Amino acid sequence: MNTKINFCGVEFKNPIVTASGTFGFGAEYGQYADISEYGGFSAKGLTRQGREGNPPPRIAETPSGILNSVGLQNPGVEVFANYIMPELAKLDTHVIANMSGNTVEEYLEMAEILSNTDTAIIEMNISCPNVKQGGLAFGTDPATVEHLTSEVKKHCSKPLVVKLSPNVTSITDIAKAAESGGADGLSLINTLLGMVIDVESRKPILANNMGGLSGPCVRPVAIRMVHQVANAVKLPIIGMGGVMNGRDVIEFMLAGASLVALGTGLFVNPKMIYEVKDYISDYMIRHNIDDINDIIGKVELN
Ligand SMILES: Cc1cc2nc3c(=O)[nH]c(=O)nc-3n(C[C@H](O)[C@H](O)[C@H](O)COP(=O)(O)O)c2cc1C
């Protein structure tokens, strides 16, 4: 049985990766599961300068999910490039470096720095406020996405995956804009903007008032968006949003994802990778599938 996936010219030994921000820089999960079991992992979102993140509380539980406003706490792209990535390069798995910027210039500088590391892929998070354009997230406007992607491509020698925000009216317009800008692949979905209020104190639970919703509650939205995007562009997709087990991974692949990321589900079951891999093998045997690539996008619509 073949479970290898060629994604943007990089061979992944299996389709399972992790979602940025839910797996730290890998070491945090080492005691639960061997990181080399994954095809790759997306590291915590990096910014040009290190960030302390938002004040607590940063996480609120919701029905079937969580709301977070961590605020991109990270040591900064240079610490990652000089000290963290050289250690991660020793692992038998691919590293996807995830970057977030507040200006086009920040993205360009980060793309250059990360291009000089052993990271396999650069994932560009565009769910960040564009501070020079009134703070609206880069990922909500097609023209901005196309411009940002084409500028970053000029400074990026690694495959560039654009990570889409679901907080938009038309996800396919944004996906097409990233494709026109020269993206090599797409990942989706990032978190859905949400809010939880404590009715006794009348105050929002999160110190930042609002945050990003993730976990199984978002999965049907993510599946719908992956399906729509897969049919709108030719780019390969990393699918994510609420994966809790191997069944969910297959669902994302049928919708059109080539790789699938485990995220919030790892907080519930940090050893999920083992169950996921067993499920995929069993599914392939039950359905007589020799090559996992054969199920990508193969949902049969009613
Ligand atoms: C605590 C937390 C931190 C996150 N940090 C990042 C980040 O730094 N960069 C990014 O692109 N996405 C980040 N995300 C979004 C996830 O990578 C993923 O897109 C989203 O949570 C949906 O997948 P899930 O439901 O499986 O978690 C974060 C999510 C969570 C829950």
The ligand as a Gaussian input file, in Angstrom:
#p B3LYP/6-31G(d) Opt

LIG

0 1
 C       -4.026000      27.406000      20.370000
 C       -3.976000      27.591000      18.875000
 C       -2.936000      28.331000      18.297000
 C       -2.875000      28.511000      16.909000
 N       -1.834000      29.202000      16.373000
 C       -1.732000      29.324000      15.015000
 C       -0.592000      29.967000      14.409000
 O        0.335000      30.402000      15.108000
 N       -0.567000      30.085000      13.059000
 C       -1.566000      29.588000      12.249000
 O       -1.489000      29.690000      11.013000
 N       -2.640000      28.935000      12.789000
 C       -2.736000      28.801000      14.139000
 N       -3.808000      28.133000      14.696000
 C       -4.846000      27.569000      13.805000
 C       -4.615000      26.065000      13.565000
 O       -3.379000      25.823000      12.920000
 C       -5.759000      25.456000      12.700000
 O       -5.770000      26.120000      11.455000
 C       -7.125000      25.588000      13.353000
 O       -7.046000      25.440000      14.746000
 C       -8.151000      24.577000      12.809000
 O       -7.740000      23.248000      13.053000
 P       -8.182000      22.402000      14.361000
 O       -9.667000      22.588000      14.523000
 O       -7.813000      20.988000      14.062000
 O       -7.397000      22.952000      15.489000
 C       -3.890000      27.945000      16.070000
 C       -4.923000      27.208000      16.670000
 C       -4.976000      27.014000      18.040000
 C       -6.093000      26.200000      18.628000

